[in-house]
Amino acid sequence: MTETLSRDEIINLETYMVPCGFLPIYFEDYGQTSRTKVQVSALLKFYSWCVTCFSFVIIVRSIFVTYYDDPYVHWILGYSYLTHPYLNWLIIFEATYTFIIYRINWSSTRNNVMALDWIEVFQLLQGFKPPAELGTNIKIAEVLSRYARRKMANCLYIIGIRMTLASAVFVSIYTDEDSILRASDEHYDYYSMTWLIVMTVWAFINTVSMYLTVTVFDILAFYFRIRFHKVNQDIETIIFSKESKSINIKPIELMRQVLIEHDFLCWKLEKYNRYWCLIVLASFALHPLVFTYCMYEIYFMPLSWLALIILWGLTFESAYLFFRMFVAGVGLNDEVHHVYLRAVRASLAAKYPIDMRLQVRLFVQRISGPPIGFHCYNLFGLSRHNLYHACVHLGQNFFLVIDFVVSQKQARILIAEARAAKAVAMANAMIAN
């Protein structure tokens, strides 16, 4: 009888994903061909498509109110935060990220269902699949379940806090007595309340998409870490079998299992990367952009205390999301590659058959070569070396922005002084004449 997770260890992640249409397919329905299942998932796909269109509408609306300075158009499109002009671009950035995430999810279920193979890990957590179908055991599944439960609990706390703060910001904007949406003769303006509800719903979708994405990625990275950790333990066992005669194992058979397991995990990683390379690319493009823009606004624009608090919060949030995703990938990469020297020792621990020698040599070369793990659309892998480079480039780009802004201000001052001197000279010449 195949072992599965007990009822207390099962995690129903769909409870958090379905209300916001984050993933347009039920975990239980993935890989099913039943007509009823397909119809149920079709409804969820349509709902997710509607959420995707809603995010796109928010992007277009935000761009329009930014570049079209017409009070009537602003009134129609619900632009009521004149005292918070920095929110224009922040909403554009955040809405673009949300739209990209939902678009990738929706397209994956419509055109490339194989890109969603990573769902099988969460089918394991929900009890739809036994650990044996994923090539693992019940102990690893229990460890993963405890980790996923802790991370999802933290995710829900953060989503709740962020939604409370976002709702408070939009309430203060759309209930302001000076709001351009508020009619002068009405104490309670339904139009302002309508846009307040719309923007609050968007803030909820945006918050859930950001934190569910990074949490799911973190859980997947941890899943591969514990799987590769098991492989590394088997390599240690092979080494000890040569040094200690009391260990009764067959190193050749164990090495064969190590090679098979390692190849299988690398193959799975490559399959999962079809989807996650796009998510990582979108995250690493948008989060640093939000970070840089917020720092620019904080240091070079006159802002109120409320604006400074909002911008500092978004700055730390974007940095947190960026580094949390990067660090999760780095942890997986380190787990795979740190065993290189032990793998060399294990390759010399026994007289392997001729057909295995080449496989062992290729295995050692693989873990000493390019990063193994998640990557950013084949641009770079999530490794410790690339993390250091990312930190350096982020700091470099920020100081380049500072240099550009300072140089621009100095140039404007010099131009103004030159024009003033020219005007004074012309005035003196006219007086002299």
Salt bridges, closest charged atoms under 4 A:
GLU28 OE2 - LYS37 NZ 3.49
ASP29 OD1 - LYS37 NZ 3.92
ASP117 OD2 - LYS271 NZ 3.04
GLU120 OE1 - LYS129 NZ 3.75
GLU120 OE2 - LYS268 NZ 2.63
ASP218 OD2 - LYS151 NZ 3.82
ASP218 OD2 - ARG324 NH2 3.37
ASP234 OD1 - LYS230 NZ 3.25
GLU236 OE2 - ARG342 NE 2.34
GLU243 OE2 - ARG345 NH2 2.39
GLU261 OE2 - ARG227 NH2 2.66
ASP263 OD1 - ARG366 NH1 2.72
GLU317 OE2 - ARG162 NE 2.30
ASP334 OD2 - ARG384 NH2 2.34
GLU335 OE2 - HIS229 ND1 3.19
